[in-house]
Amino acid sequence: MSVIAADRRVVHIDDVQQAGRVYLRLLRYAKPYWRMYVVGILGMCMYAGCDYLWAKFSQVFIQNTVTTKTSPHALVHAAATTQLNAHVLALLPLGVIAIFIIRGVGDYLGVYFPAWVSRQVVKSIRGDLFAHYLRLPTAQYDRESSGLMLTRLIYHAEQLASAGTDSLTTIIRDSMTIVLDIGLMFYYSWRLALFGLIAAPAIAWLVRNINIRFRRYSTRIQNSMGDVTRVAKEALDAHRVVKVFNAQAHIGSLFEQANELNRRSNLRLISARSSSNPTVQMVAAFALAGVLFLADREIAAGTLTLDYLIPFMVAMVNITQPLRRLMTVAGPLQQGIAAGGSVFSVLDAPTEPRGGVRSLRRAHGDVEFRDVSFEYAVDKGAVLHHIDLAVPAGTTIAIVGHSGSGKSTLVSLLPRFYDPTSGTVLIDGVDIREYRTADLRRQLSLVSQEVVLFNDTIRNNILFGLTDVSEAQIQATLRAAYVHEFVEQLPQGLETMVGDRGVLLSGGQRQRIAIARALLRDTPILILDEATSSLDTAAERHIQAALEQLVKNRTTFVIAHRLSTVERADQILVLSDGAIVEYGAHAQLLSRRGIYAELHSMQFSA
């Protein structure tokens, strides 16, 4: 039992230290705006200071409305002070208004300025997280769902900023209020104050345990929220597939499971939050009852007067509201800390390598794979096995093979989406790891089988960040990729919006825009990964005719299942299970009657 207790204590200490590190790191995001936050703290001081004014107000009110007549001389004294009492009582309504004005101004300053800082923090965190996403290795995207990444960017960032500013505002303001009220209690009666603080250790113990529960449930909520986002995003992105297969019930069941898990996790957090405040209030109530019991004895003994008891009770009762808010803020605070662990784990994740120090303005285009092997994961085995391939500049090489043979993986090594497990990839005789990654990728254009268009105009999708391009170059590219054929028929031409993922265009139109985007860059190396897969026969012929002219001055890698698109390639590479099994021109491979001839026969005999 002692070992288990020790283990739990170590885990708790680690959690506290982790929470502290997360919170300190979060505060660094707010540091540039500390002046605005100071204004908010001044407002919090004004707000908390009103408790002192209320206590003083109650004391003055009692002193000027209650007269204890203990002797005939007291009657004379009371008559002499009647005029003074009337003057003070006449000013008390103005005092009420003044207190509320001070409290209102302090409340506004204490809420608005920290909230202003909070929005700046949210923006900064999201900006850093999004920028880091763009620099993450491709392997990270393979391991993690986009739904979880979006949840972290939107939901977790919001919770983290809320913990850093909104929760901190409540903690500062209400802690100041509690400290001030405790000080007032000691001022008016130190004996009653000490008796009332007997409940403090019990409350501290409750707060500690409640925070542990909050953090545990908050982590579960964030994980379940990622599942909800993932399932919803997959269903929305693939809504056509869902409809055509009548899979609404199946997808609905998956969403229900994730949604139900999220509901249960939230209810556990709500239950912990709902029970925490009454529990603490009950402990405080016992303390208050004990204080009243002791106060009755002191008043009977003559050691405590009413004008000191009432302000004491006002200060003590005033503690309950900020204490309740502190208990309430524990939930969002722990949710923010849990979210911080998720966000900062990504920000600490290694980014893509920047490459070496060698610059590269424009490559000649010689590409070589020298004894290259690659595996995505050790337990899944190698995807490529000892690839040796030399592609001279200006050569068009086609890569064919069955699905899963490693065709796309092979060309993914060129832009360093992945690095070889062993072996070397060279461009112009230099290991590509020696080039700066940005320079390396400027030598490449890619058209993948998954056409990626953004919800922007056709023009901007083709330019995609290029600025030093003339209209003549754009028009030449449109003609080369046969984009002009359908653009000229659109009322807004190149300014036509393509919709989300290009949904307002046909598959062939989207593919031609993607090809135009790659061709406009005029890079020495071109990768066409199933680039004509979405084109009809007529459009494909146009593209092939254009490519025959365009590939003359660049090294081109063509990946295609349809062998009609690769017959004119200079060389054809046949992959099987990640290894080169055949290599040569179209006619040579047919004459060998190997795998290529078999694939060719299967396609053209159908």
C-alpha positions as a printed Julia matrix, in Angstrom:
606×3 Matrix{Float64}:
   0.0     0.0     0.0
   2.85    2.4     0.78
   4.37    1.79   -2.66
   1.04    2.56   -4.35
   0.64    5.72   -2.29
   4.17    6.8    -3.18
   3.49    6.19   -6.88
   0.33    8.26   -6.73
   2.18   11.05   -4.97
   4.88   11.05   -7.68
   2.23   11.16  -10.41
   0.5    14.05   -8.65
   3.76   15.98   -8.29
   4.53   15.4   -11.97
   1.03   16.64  -12.9
   1.5    19.77  -10.81
   4.91   20.44  -12.32
   3.55   19.86  -15.81
   0.64   22.2   -15.13
   3.05   24.83  -13.84
   5.22   24.58  -16.95
   2.19   24.85  -19.22
   0.9    27.88  -17.36
   4.23   29.69  -17.3
   4.62   29.07  -21.02
   1.12   30.38  -21.6
   1.85   33.55  -19.66
   4.73   34.26  -22.03
   2.14   34.74  -24.77
   0.48   37.42  -22.65
   3.76   39.13  -21.67
   3.86   41.57  -24.66
   0.51   42.97  -23.53
   1.31   43.33  -19.83
   0.5    47.05  -19.8
  -3.08   46.36  -20.85
  -3.29   43.66  -18.22
  -2.01   46.06  -15.54
  -4.95   48.33  -16.33
  -7.19   45.33  -15.78
  -5.47   44.58  -12.45
  -6.06   48.17  -11.33
  -9.72   47.63  -12.1
  -9.64   44.42  -10.06
  -8.13   46.36   -7.15
 -10.96   48.89   -7.37
 -13.49   46.06   -7.46
 -11.93   44.25   -4.49
 -11.51   47.5    -2.54
 -15.26   48.0    -2.56
 -15.55   45.23    0.04
 -13.58   47.44    2.43
 -15.9    50.34    1.6
 -18.95   48.17    2.27
 -17.56   47.04    5.62
 -16.76   50.65    6.56
 -20.2    51.73    5.34
 -21.9    49.19    7.62
 -19.79   50.32   10.58
 -20.63   54.0    10.04
 -24.29   53.12    9.58
 -24.43   51.21   12.88
 -22.51   53.9    14.76
 -24.88   56.62   13.57
 -28.2    54.79   13.92
 -27.82   52.8    17.17
 -27.32   54.68   20.47
 -26.75   52.7    23.67
 -28.12   54.64   26.65
 -26.32   53.4    29.74
 -26.62   56.55   31.96
 -28.32   59.99   32.17
 -25.11   61.47   30.77
 -25.57   59.3    27.69
 -28.91   61.04   27.04
 -27.14   64.41   26.98
 -24.42   62.99   24.66
 -27.05   61.48   22.35
 -28.85   64.81   22.06
 -25.57   66.55   21.25
 -24.81   64.12   18.45
 -28.29   64.0    16.92
 -27.45   66.81   14.48
 -24.17   65.03   13.48
 -25.99   61.73   12.96
 -28.55   63.36   10.72
 -25.78   64.91    8.6
 -23.94   61.55    8.26
 -27.14   59.65    7.47
 -27.98   62.18    4.77
 -24.64   61.43    3.08
 -25.01   57.63    3.25
 -27.2    57.35    0.08
 -24.52   59.24   -1.84
 -21.99   56.83   -0.39
 -23.96   53.89   -1.8
 -23.95   55.47   -5.26
 -20.22   56.26   -5.03
 -19.39   52.66   -4.02
 -21.38   51.26   -6.95
 -19.72   53.68   -9.37
 -16.26   52.64   -8.18
 -17.28   48.99   -8.27
 -18.74   49.33  -11.79
 -15.69   51.1   -13.22
 -13.39   48.55  -11.61
 -15.51   45.68  -12.91
 -15.38   47.06  -16.47
 -11.62   47.61  -16.41
 -11.04   44.25  -14.77
 -13.09   42.39  -17.4
 -12.48   44.26  -20.66
  -8.71   44.67  -20.64
  -7.85   41.08  -19.65
 -10.37   39.92  -22.28
  -8.57   42.09  -24.84
  -5.33   40.39  -23.88
  -7.08   37.02  -24.11
  -8.09   37.58  -27.74
  -4.52   38.59  -28.58
  -3.27   35.39  -26.94
  -5.79   33.28  -28.89
  -4.65   34.89  -32.12
  -0.97   34.36  -31.29
  -1.4    30.73  -30.26
  -3.45   29.9   -33.34
  -0.98   31.71  -35.57
   1.98   29.82  -34.09
   0.14   26.51  -34.19
  -0.99   26.93  -37.8
   2.49   28.0   -38.9
   3.94   24.98  -37.12
   1.4    22.71  -38.8
   2.66   23.89  -42.17
   6.22   22.95  -41.18
   5.46   19.52  -39.73
   6.88   16.48  -41.52
   4.56   14.58  -43.84
   4.86   11.57  -41.54
   3.11   13.56  -38.81
   0.11   14.07  -41.09
   0.12   10.34  -41.8
  -0.13    9.54  -38.09
  -2.64   12.17  -37.0
  -6.16   12.86  -38.26
  -6.96   16.28  -39.66
 -10.02   16.41  -37.39
  -7.86   16.27  -34.28
  -5.53   18.9   -35.72
  -8.48   21.22  -36.38
  -9.84   20.61  -32.88
  -6.48   21.57  -31.43
  -6.33   24.71  -33.58
  -9.85   25.92  -32.8
 -11.11   24.36  -29.56
  -7.94   23.74  -27.58
  -6.4    27.13  -28.41
  -9.55   28.85  -27.15
  -9.51   26.9   -23.9
  -5.82   27.54  -23.39
  -6.17   31.3   -23.81
  -9.2    31.29  -21.52
  -7.12   29.65  -18.8
  -4.31   32.15  -19.31
  -6.34   35.34  -19.07
 -10.01   34.84  -18.22
  -9.36   32.35  -15.43
  -6.37   34.34  -14.25
  -8.56   37.44  -14.05
 -11.0    35.65  -11.77
  -8.17   34.22   -9.67
  -6.47   37.61   -9.18
  -9.65   39.57   -8.54
 -11.26   37.09   -6.17
  -8.02   36.23   -4.38
  -7.48   39.93   -3.7
 -11.04   40.18   -2.44
 -10.61   37.2    -0.11
  -7.29   38.5     1.25
  -8.79   41.95    1.85
 -11.85   40.49    3.59
  -9.68   38.28    5.79
  -7.64   41.35    6.7
 -10.84   43.18    7.65
 -11.92   40.24    9.77
  -8.64   40.36   11.73
  -9.0    44.14   12.07
 -12.45   43.93   13.61
 -11.91   40.77   15.7
  -8.76   38.7    15.5
 -10.19   36.0    17.81
 -13.25   35.42   15.59
 -11.04   35.53   12.49
  -8.72   32.82   13.8
 -11.71   30.67   14.69
 -13.21   31.17   11.23
  -9.98   30.14    9.5
 -10.21   26.65   11.02
 -12.06   25.69    7.83
  -9.18   26.81    5.57
  -7.2    23.49    5.6
 -10.34   21.51    4.76
 -11.18   23.87    1.89
  -7.6    23.7     0.56
  -7.73   19.89    0.61
 -11.03   19.93   -1.28
  -9.68   22.34   -3.88
  -6.61   20.16   -4.45
  -8.65   17.02   -5.06
 -11.19   18.83   -7.2
  -8.43   20.18   -9.45
  -7.07   16.66   -9.98
 -10.52   15.46  -11.05
 -11.04   18.46  -13.3
  -7.75   17.88  -15.11
  -8.5    14.19  -15.65
 -11.99   14.81  -17.04
 -10.77   17.74  -19.15
  -8.25   15.52  -20.93
 -10.97   13.0   -21.69
 -13.25   15.73  -23.03
 -10.57   17.03  -25.38
  -9.84   13.55  -26.73
 -13.52   12.85  -27.29
 -13.96   16.25  -28.94
 -11.22   15.31  -31.39
 -13.15   12.12  -32.24
 -16.36   14.12  -32.81
 -14.57   16.52  -35.15
 -12.83   13.68  -37.0
 -16.0    11.67  -37.67
 -17.95   14.78  -38.69
 -15.22   16.0   -41.05
 -14.88   12.6   -42.7
 -18.63   12.34  -43.21
 -18.95   15.88  -44.62
 -15.98   15.46  -46.95
 -17.29   12.13  -48.23
 -21.01   12.96  -48.25
 -21.46   11.67  -51.82
 -20.01    8.29  -50.89
 -22.19    8.17  -47.77
 -25.32    8.86  -49.81
 -24.65    6.5   -52.7
 -23.95    3.61  -50.33
 -26.89    4.53  -48.06
 -24.43    4.58  -45.18
 -26.13    7.36  -43.22
 -27.04    4.95  -40.43
 -23.49    3.6   -40.19
 -21.89    7.07  -40.11
 -24.61    8.2   -37.7
 -23.71    5.31  -35.4
 -20.02    6.26  -35.45
 -20.89    9.87  -34.69
 -23.27    8.79  -31.92
 -20.51    6.8   -30.23
 -18.1     9.75  -30.28
 -20.86   12.17  -29.29
 -21.99    9.97  -26.39
 -18.44    9.64  -25.08
 -18.09   13.41  -25.19
 -21.43   13.81  -23.35
 -20.43   11.38  -20.58
 -17.05   13.06  -20.11
 -18.7    16.48  -19.9
 -21.27   15.22  -17.41
 -18.52   13.87  -15.17
 -16.84   17.27  -15.26
 -20.16   19.02  -14.59
 -20.86   16.65  -11.7
 -17.47   17.38  -10.17
 -17.98   21.1   -10.67
 -21.55   21.02   -9.29
 -20.61   19.11   -6.17
 -17.48   21.1    -5.42
 -19.16   24.41   -4.69
 -21.87   23.1    -2.31
 -19.26   21.06   -0.46
 -17.01   24.06    0.07
 -19.99   26.23    0.98
 -21.09   23.67    3.56
 -17.66   23.72    5.18
 -17.78   27.53    5.18
 -21.29   27.43    6.69
 -20.07   25.36    9.65
 -17.27   27.86   10.14
 -19.78   30.75   10.02
 -22.05   29.01   12.52
 -19.14   28.55   14.89
 -18.2    32.23   14.53
 -21.75   33.32   15.36
 -21.76   31.05   18.41
 -18.49   32.56   19.65
 -19.61   36.11   18.8
 -22.72   35.7    20.94
 -20.51   34.78   23.89
 -18.19   37.79   23.33
 -21.07   40.25   23.04
 -22.56   38.87   26.29
 -19.15   39.28   27.94
 -18.85   42.86   26.65
 -15.65   42.21   24.66
 -17.32   42.79   21.28
 -19.66   45.57   20.19
 -22.28   45.58   17.46
 -20.51   48.21   15.34
 -17.52   45.82   15.08
 -19.49   42.59   14.74
 -21.59   43.74   11.77
 -18.58   44.84    9.59
 -16.87   41.57   10.61
 -19.88   39.57    9.42
 -20.07   41.62    6.19
 -16.42   40.82    5.45
 -16.9    37.15    6.29
 -20.03   36.78    4.14
 -18.31   38.64    1.3
 -15.71   35.84    1.16
 -18.3    33.28    0.06
 -18.98   34.77   -3.39
 -15.34   35.06   -4.57
 -14.67   31.64   -3.02
 -17.53   30.19   -5.08
 -16.16   31.82   -8.25
 -12.7    30.44   -7.51
 -14.18   26.96   -7.29
 -16.09   27.53  -10.53
 -13.01   28.73  -12.4
 -11.08   25.61  -11.43
 -12.84   23.65  -14.19
 -11.95   25.97  -17.1
  -8.48   26.44  -15.66
  -7.78   22.7   -15.65
  -9.35   22.35  -19.1
  -6.99   25.05  -20.33
  -3.97   23.35  -18.78
  -4.95   20.04  -20.38
  -5.42   21.85  -23.7
  -2.04   23.48  -23.23
  -0.38   20.1   -22.98
  -1.95   19.16  -26.32
  -1.05   22.43  -28.07
   2.48   22.74  -26.75
   3.26   19.11  -27.54
   2.72   20.0   -31.21
   4.67   23.26  -30.97
   7.55   21.25  -29.49
   7.37   18.59  -32.19
  10.25   18.65  -34.67
   9.57   20.33  -38.0
  10.73   19.33  -41.44
  14.48   19.54  -41.89
  15.65   22.8   -43.4
  18.25   20.88  -45.32
  21.89   21.69  -45.75
  23.63   24.95  -46.53
  24.1    24.44  -50.27
  22.01   26.82  -52.37
  20.42   25.83  -55.67
  19.13   28.44  -58.11
  18.09   26.17  -60.98
  19.02   22.51  -61.27
  20.2    20.95  -64.5
  17.83   18.06  -63.83
  19.94   14.91  -63.4
  18.28   12.65  -60.81
  19.72    9.52  -59.24
  18.46    7.03  -56.67
  21.46    5.22  -55.24
  20.67    2.01  -53.31
  17.56    3.61  -51.8
  15.37    1.74  -49.32
  12.48    3.17  -47.34
   9.99    2.09  -44.69
   7.14    4.04  -43.1
   7.26    2.02  -39.91
   9.58   -0.71  -38.7
   6.74   -3.1   -37.88
   5.29   -2.78  -41.41
   8.49   -3.57  -43.27
  10.22   -1.81  -46.15
   8.21   -0.19  -48.95
  11.19    0.31  -51.28
  14.1    -2.12  -51.61
  17.55   -1.11  -52.89
  16.41    1.18  -55.71
  19.2     2.07  -58.14
  18.05    4.45  -60.85
  19.75    7.18  -62.91
  17.53    9.63  -64.81
  19.45   12.05  -67.09
  18.25   15.63  -67.38
  15.4    16.07  -69.85
  14.35   12.43  -69.68
  10.75   11.35  -69.27
  10.52    8.25  -67.16
   7.27    6.44  -66.49
   6.76    4.41  -63.33
   4.17    1.66  -63.48
   3.17   -1.29  -61.37
   0.36   -2.71  -59.31
  -1.22   -0.65  -56.54
   0.99   -0.61  -53.46
   4.16   -1.3   -55.4
   5.8     1.95  -54.16
   5.38    4.26  -57.17
   4.15    7.35  -55.29
   6.52    6.67  -52.39
   9.49    6.7   -54.75
   8.75   10.17  -56.15
   7.83   11.44  -52.66
  11.5    11.15  -51.75
  12.45   13.84  -54.29
  10.85   16.82  -52.48
  11.87   15.25  -49.14
   8.36   14.48  -47.98
  10.23   11.51  -46.58
  13.94   10.71  -46.33
  15.28    7.29  -47.35
  15.82    4.78  -44.59
  19.08    3.96  -46.35
  20.73    5.06  -49.55
  20.88    8.48  -51.21
  18.79   10.58  -53.59
  20.88   12.96  -55.72
  20.09   15.88  -57.99
  22.91   17.0   -60.27
  25.19   14.58  -58.44
  24.6    16.15  -55.0
  22.76   14.51  -52.09
  19.46   16.41  -51.82
  19.96   16.63  -48.05
  22.82   19.04  -48.7
  20.49   21.52  -50.44
  18.33   23.95  -48.55
  14.86   22.39  -48.53
  13.2    25.54  -49.89
  15.7    25.69  -52.78
  15.23   21.99  -53.47
  11.46   22.27  -53.75
  11.73   25.25  -56.08
  13.12   22.79  -58.63
  10.0    20.61  -58.52
   6.41   20.8   -59.69
   3.89   18.21  -58.61
   0.49   17.2   -59.91
  -0.86   14.41  -57.72
  -3.76   12.09  -58.23
  -5.53   13.92  -55.39
  -6.29   17.29  -56.98
  -5.97   20.06  -54.41
  -7.76   23.33  -55.14
  -8.55   26.1   -52.69
 -11.76   28.08  -52.31
 -10.48   30.95  -54.43
 -10.56   32.09  -58.06
  -9.21   30.01  -60.93
  -6.48   32.61  -61.45
  -5.28   32.48  -57.86
  -5.36   28.69  -57.83
  -3.08   28.67  -60.88
  -0.77   31.39  -59.59
  -0.82   29.95  -56.04
   1.43   32.62  -54.54
   3.44   33.56  -57.63
   3.61   37.32  -58.18
   6.2    37.88  -60.91
   4.14   36.33  -63.72
   2.95   38.22  -66.78
  -0.49   37.87  -68.3
   1.1    36.46  -71.46
   2.7    33.65  -69.41
  -0.64   32.9   -67.78
  -2.43   32.71  -71.11
   0.27   30.48  -72.59
  -0.08   28.13  -69.63
  -3.87   28.09  -69.99
  -3.54   27.02  -73.6
  -0.87   24.42  -72.86
  -3.03   22.79  -70.17
  -6.24   23.32  -72.19
  -7.75   25.34  -69.34
  -8.75   28.11  -71.76
 -11.34   25.81  -73.35
 -13.68   25.95  -70.37
 -12.51   29.25  -68.83
 -13.62   31.19  -71.9
 -17.13   29.83  -71.43
 -17.41   31.04  -67.83
 -19.02   34.49  -67.3
 -16.29   35.57  -64.88
 -13.46   33.77  -66.67
 -10.34   33.41  -64.53
 -12.06   35.23  -61.68
 -14.57   32.39  -61.23
 -14.6    30.93  -57.73
 -13.91   27.18  -57.73
 -15.71   26.45  -54.43
 -14.57   24.32  -51.53
 -11.96   21.87  -52.87
 -13.0    22.91  -56.4
 -16.45   21.36  -56.06
 -17.98   23.83  -58.55
 -15.82   22.41  -61.36
 -15.74   19.01  -62.98
 -13.01   16.51  -62.2
 -11.33   17.09  -65.55
 -11.43   20.86  -65.1
  -9.89   20.6   -61.65
  -7.13   18.36  -62.98
  -6.28   20.74  -65.79
  -6.06   23.67  -63.36
  -3.67   21.63  -61.2
  -1.55   20.84  -64.27
  -1.52   24.52  -65.28
  -0.38   25.44  -61.77
   2.56   23.06  -62.07
   3.47   24.08  -65.61
   3.47   27.81  -64.8
   6.41   27.31  -62.45
   8.58   26.03  -65.32
  10.66   23.87  -62.98
  13.44   21.6   -64.26
  11.8    18.54  -62.63
   8.14   17.64  -63.07
   6.23   14.93  -61.2
   2.93   13.75  -62.66
   1.32   11.32  -60.23
  -1.76   10.06  -62.11
  -2.06   13.57  -63.53
  -4.47   12.59  -66.31
  -6.58   10.18  -64.28
  -9.62   12.48  -64.13
  -9.58   13.58  -67.79
 -11.83   12.31  -70.51
 -10.28   10.8   -73.64
 -10.39   14.01  -75.69
  -8.94   16.15  -72.9
  -6.29   13.53  -72.18
  -5.14   13.65  -75.8
  -4.85   17.43  -75.61
  -2.81   17.2   -72.43
  -0.56   14.5   -73.84
   0.1    16.59  -76.95
   0.99   19.57  -74.78
   3.16   17.5   -72.46
   5.16   16.13  -75.38
   6.37   19.65  -76.06
   6.71   20.71  -72.43
   8.71   17.74  -71.14
  11.54   18.2   -73.66
  13.45   20.57  -71.41
  12.71   19.01  -68.02
  13.12   15.74  -66.19
   9.67   14.23  -65.85
   8.43   11.42  -63.66
   5.07   10.06  -64.82
   3.13    7.68  -62.58
   0.14    6.09  -64.28
  -2.02    3.01  -64.13
  -3.31    3.68  -67.63
  -0.43    2.49  -69.8
  -1.66    4.43  -72.83
  -0.32    7.57  -71.13
   3.26    6.25  -70.8
   3.94    4.55  -74.1
   5.94    7.51  -75.42
   8.1     7.87  -72.31
  11.85    7.61  -72.85
  12.1     4.86  -70.26
   9.55    2.85  -68.32
  10.26    1.57  -64.83
   8.21   -1.35  -63.5
   7.97   -1.69  -59.71
   6.75   -4.75  -57.84
   6.7    -4.93  -54.03
   9.03   -1.94  -53.84
  11.72   -3.31  -56.13
  12.63   -2.62  -59.76
  11.74   -5.67  -61.8
  11.85   -4.25  -65.33
  13.34   -1.17  -66.98
  13.41   -0.06  -70.61
  11.45    1.47  -73.46
   7.89    0.49  -74.3
   8.77   -1.78  -77.22
  11.59   -3.45  -75.3
   9.4    -4.27  -72.35
   6.68   -5.69  -74.53
   9.16   -7.97  -76.25
  10.34   -9.35  -72.92
   6.85  -10.65  -72.15
   7.26   -9.84  -68.47
   5.12   -7.94  -65.96
   4.81   -4.86  -68.18
   3.63   -6.94  -71.11
   1.12   -8.65  -68.83
  -0.23   -5.31  -67.55
  -0.4    -3.99  -71.1
  -2.25   -7.07  -72.31
  -4.74   -6.9   -69.44
  -5.61   -3.25  -70.16
  -5.82   -3.4   -73.94
  -7.57   -6.73  -74.2
 -10.4    -5.59  -71.96
